[in-house]
Amino acid sequence: MRTSLLLCAALGAAWTLAIPQTAEACGGVFCDGGLPNSMPVNQDGENVLFVLNQNEVEVHIQISIDPNTNAQKFAWLIPIAQIPEFEVGSQPLFDALLNSSVPTYQLQQTFEVCGEDGISGGLSSASNGDPGLSSGDGGTGTEGNDSGGEDPVVFKTTAGAFEIVVLQDQTIEPIKQWLIDNEYQWIDGSEMVLQQYLDEGNVIVALKLAAGSDGGDVHPIVLRYPSNENCFPLRLTRFASIENMDIRVFVLGNSRAAPTNYRHVLVNPLKIDWLQFAANYKDVITKAVDDLEAEGLAFVTEYAGPSNVVQPFAFNFYSTSWNEAAFVGLPPEEVISTLNNQGLANCFGADFCFYNHPLVEGLLNDFLPVPDGLTAEEFYANLQAYADQIDAMAWGDGSAFAQALDSRIIAPGEHAQELVDAYPYLTRMYTVISPNE
């Protein structure tokens, strides 16, 4: 049996990924935004990682919240075939996936000697790897409430900073009313699409930030459930997306992945603005995806090759020096020095702190809130000096902090490292999608 991966797109449409029989590497390994000649790729939009396990779906979804909006108003609905397990995902893994596999276009200047004295110069265009973002054509890549009762909630849990409920009913109205009554943001006009998901036998997963959490606590989510068909819904994107929103799909597996019921398009290298290091890249992709026959439902492959290109970018996935047990029973004024010793923070001087994981500062804010009149830098860089102002009730005996550190940073990071080590092949695909598509 072939493992396939299904993304449910606009009404009635979907695209699948399947494991191929053969695979060849293409593309390049470059740092998105980190090198002078890097292609300026916008990393907003939706980023998803699929892990092609046999008989199991594992999907990592990066969640981004607009910093200009109230994070407490954030709500997210995911139609899915059955109730999954939920875990915290690794933001450093997504950072590494994005930065380690971005293609680069640049000019290389060459000179040739003509005759004994004459010299002629020229410019030649080149991309690191194949010119264009290629992937050959031949890839085939890699509890319910049925009664319509008044209470549509069939499952509740938490994962990191998120409260999660799973809702099920025969009609969308009870689900809609429950979400509104429980202060989940509702998108007007989404009833028909959600009803279609219910008619197909799906449940609706609803996520929002738990009380006391804010934008600094946001992290990816992992969904896992037994199945041979991997599905990620895109129909609801029409209500939240802008025109030509970026969609990036990463696939870790044993060989290359490619779309089978979406089109696969190639980039015309003659359309690339080489002089500006592919500053018009998204425009070129958009035109290729929107061209005849593709009609907005197509992907390009930006990288297909060994997964060992994925290296930690700004933050480590995981370190054996990280140890949550060290914080249990720890006096709160020693927290920063312990984080420093484990390599999770670099705080020194009177007002300098740098954190080696994006969630560390958020956890400190939760369990060691900054006293009034102080900045975070002043407080955390010199806890000993402000020991009498520490909120002892918020810290407790350190057990809650230790548990949060493990569930949000250590365990997700260890799993991220295991994935990169276990699966030898990475495929990165990219498209842009608009509400009408």
N, C-alpha and C positions, 0 to 999 in steps of 0.2 A: 504494500500500500504506500502510496506517495503522500508525503506530508505536504500540505498546501497552506497558504496563508491568504486570507480573504479580507479585503478592505471594502466595506459597504459604502459606496459613494452616493452620488445624487440619486433621486428616486428611481428605483429600478435598476441602477447601475452598480457595478462593483468591480474591483480588480483583485487579482490573485497573484500570489508568488508561489513558486514551486521549486523544489530542489532539482538542479540540472544533473545530467549524466556526466558532463565534462565542464571544466571551468578554466579560464585563463585570466591572468591579471591584466588590468588596464587602469589608466589614470595615474595619479601621482600622490605624493604625501607632502603636504604643505601646511603651514600654519595660517589659519584664517585671521588676518589682521595683525599677525605678529612679525611678518617679514616685510622688508621695504617693497618687494614686488608682489606681495600677496594680492589675490583677487578680492575686491571688497564685497564679500557676500553678506547680505543681511540675514542675521540669525533669528529674527523674529518668526512668528508663525507657529506651526505645529511640528514638533519633533517627536518621532516614535521609534522605539527599538523593538524589533521582534527577535526572539531567540527560538530557533527552529528545533525544538525538542520533539522526540517521537511521542505521539499520542498526548501531547500536552501543549497548551498555549501559554506562553509567557510573554507579556507585552509590557514594556516600560514606556510611560508617557510623561513627557516633560510638561510641567504646568507653569505658566507664566502669568502673572497678574500685573496689569498696567499700574505703574507706581503712582499715576495721577488719579487713580480711582480708590474708593474705600474698599480695602481688602475684605472687610467683614461682609460686604455685599456680593462677594464672589460666590458663584454657585455653578456647578458643572454637572451635566447629565450625560451618562454613557449608556446607551442601549447595548445589551450583551446577551449572549445565548443562555447563560446560566450563572448562578451565583459563584463568583470567583473567590479565591483567597486574595487578600490585600496586604501589600507590604510597602514600606518606604523605599523609594528608589534613590539612586546616587546622582546628584547633580554633577560632580566631577567627571563621572562617566560620560554624561552628555557633552560636557565641555570638551573632553578628549575626543569623542566621536566627531564632533563638529570641526575641531581644529586640526585633527590629525589627517583628515581625508579630503580637505578642500582642494580642488584643482587650481592650478595657477597658469596664467598665460603671461608671457613676457617676451620681450625682444632681446635677441643676442646679437651683438655687433661683431662682425668679422671683417677682416682686411686681407686682400690678396696682393701679392707683388706681381706687377706686370712688366716684363722685360727686365733690363738691368737696372734702370733708374726709376722707371715710372711706378707709382703706387696708386692703385684704385681701391676705394673703400665701398662698403655696402652694408646694408642692414638685412638680416634674415630673420624671419619670424619663427618662433619655436615655442612649444609648450613643453613643460616637464612631463614626460610621459607622452602618450599619443596626442597629436593635435586634435582637440575636441574631447568631449566627455563621452567616451564610447562605452558601449557594451554590446557585444555581438547580438545578432538577431536570434541566434539559435538557443538562447538560454531558457531553460525551464528551471527556475531557481529552486530554490527550496520549497433552593427548595420552593416550591411555588405556591401561589394562591390563585387557583383557577376558578374560584367560586364567585368572583366579583364582589367580595365582601366590602364593608364600609372602610375597614382599615387596610390600606394597600401595603403596609410595611411587612416584609417577610424576613428581613435580616437587618441588624444594626451592628456596627463595629467602629473602631477608630484605627487610623494608621498615621502615626506621627502627628502632624498638625491638623489632620483632617478628620471631621466627623463624616461617617459614611452610612447611608441607608440604601437598602435594595427594595424597590417597589414593584408590585405586580398586580394587575387587574385586567379585566377584559376590555374595559374602556379607559380612556385617558382622564376623564373628568375627576374621579376620586383621587387619582395621583396628582393631578393639577391642584386640586383643593388642598390636599395634604401639604404639598410643597409651599403653597402660598401661606397656609396657616402656620407653618413652621419656619417662615422667614427665609425660604429659598427664593432666589430671584427667578421670576418666570418670564419667558420670552413670548410675547404675544405673537400668535400666528403659528406656533410650533406644534399645535395640537394634531394636525393632520399627519405630520411626519412621525411624531411619537406614537400615534395610533397605529400607523403602519408597522412600526417595530413590535408593538404589542400583538398585532394580528399575526406576525411571523413567529410568535412564541418567545420573544425576548423579554427580559426583565429590564428595569430602568435603575441604574446606579446613580445616586445623587451624592455629591460631595460638597462640603463647604468647610471653611476654616473653623476650628473649635474656638470656643470662647477664650479670650485671652491671647490668641495667636494673631500675628500680623504678617505683613508681606515678607518680613525677614525670616519667617518660619517656613515659607513655601518650599516644597521639594517635589521631585518626581514621584509618581505612584506606579507600583508594579501590580499587575493583575495576572493571576495564574489559575487555570482550570483545565481539566482533562478534555481534550478534543483533538481531532485531526484537521480541523478547519479553523484557521485563525482569522478572526474578523475584527476590524476596527472601524467604527461607524463614522461616516463623513457627511451624512445627510444634514445633520444639525448645523454643520459649518455655515450653511447659507444664512443663518440668523445672526451669526457672530462675526463673520469674516468680512474683510474689505475686498475690493477687487484685487485679483491676482495675489492672493495670500500664499505665502511660502508653505509648502508641505515637504518635509524631509523624512524619509523612511530609511532606517538602518536595519540590516538583517545580519545577525551572527548565526553561522551554520557551518556545515562541513564543506560547502561548495557555494557557488554563485547563485543568487536569486534574481529573478526577472519577472516583470508583469506578464500575465498570460491573457487576461481579458480587458486590460487597458492597453493602449498603444504604447510602443516604445520608440522614441524618436532620438535622432542623433543631432548634434550641434554642428552647424556649418561653420568651420573655422574662418571662412572668408568674411563672415558677418561680425566677428569679434573685433573690438577696438583694441588692437595690440598696443598702440602707443599709450593708452591709458590703462594698461594692465587689466583689460576686460571690464572696464567700468560699466559697459552696456550689457553685461552678461545676463542679467535678469530679463532685459528686453528681448534678447535673442532667444532665451528659453521660452518666454511667453509667446513669441511669434511661432516658434516651432511647435509648441503644445497646442496652440490655437489654429494651426494650419489645417488644410483640408484633410479629411479622414480622421485626424487626431481629435479635432473638435473640442479641445479643452480637457480631454480625458486621456492624458499620456504622461509618461515619465521619461526622464533622461537618467542614465547611470553616470554618477560622478566619480565613483570609485568602485572597483571590484578587485579584490586581491587579499593578500595575507592580513589577518587581523592584528598581527604584531605591530602594525603601524600605530595602533591606538596606545598612546602613552599619556600618562597624566600631564595635563597642561599647566594649570596654575596650582592645583591642589592634588595631593595623592588620593587614589581611590581608597587605599588602606595601608596601614602600617602596623607591624607587630608590636610597636611600642604603645599603641593605643590600648588603654585598659580602663574600663569603666569601674572595676572593683576598687581602684585606688581612691575613688571619690566618696565611697561609703564610709561615713563616720569622720570624714575629713573636716577640720575646722574651715569655715568659709574663707577666711583670709589667706588660706594656702591654695585656693583653687587655681588661681592664675599661674603660680609657680609650678603646680603639677601639670597644668596644660602645657606650659613651656617645656617641661622635662619630657613630655610625651610627643612634642613636636606639633601639637595642635594649635599653638599660639606662640607669638613672639612679642611679649610685652616687657618693656623696660623703660628706664628714664621716668620722667614726671608725667608724661602724657602721650605715650606712644604705644599702640597695640596693633599688631597685624595678626590675622587669624588664618590658619592654614587649611581651613575648610569653611565653605560659605554658611554653614549652619551654626558654627560655634558661638558667634556673637548673639544670635537669636536665643540660644539656650541660656547664655549668661543673663540676658535681659529677663528671661522667664524666672530664673531661680536666684539670681543675684541682681535684682533691679537697681538701677542707678538712683542714689538719693537725690532729692531736690537740691538744686544749686550746684550740682556737679555735672561735668560732661562725662560721657562714657569713657573717653580716653583717660581723663584724670582719675576716675574711680578704679577702672580695671588695671591700669598700669601701676597702681600703688594701693592695693587692697589693705595692706598692713597699716597704712597711715589712716585709713578710714574704717578700721575694724569696728569702732563704736557706732557707725552709721549703717552697718550691714543689716538687712532684713533677715533676722534669724528664722522667722516663721516661714519665709519663702524658701530658704535653703533647707530647713529641717535637719536631717542627719545626712543629707547628700544622696540618699537612695533614689529619690525621684530624678535627680539630675543624672545619676549613673544610668538609670534605666533609659532615660531619654537619649543620652549620649550613645548608648549601645544601639537602640532601635533606629535612630535617625542618622547616625554617622558611621559607627563601627560595623554593624551587621550589613548595611547596604554597601559599604565600601568593600568589605571582604567578598560579598557576592559579586560585585562588579569585577573585581580582580579575577575571581574564579571563572567568570564568563569569558573574559578576554583570553585567559589561559586555556580554557577548555575547547573553544571553537576557533578553528584555524582560518576561517574565511569571513570577510566583511564585505557586504554590498551596501553602497550608499546611493539612494535614488532621490530625485528631486523633481517637483512640479510646482506649478502655481495654479490655484483654483479660485474661481469667482462664484458668488452666490448662485448665479443662474446655471452653473455647471454642476 
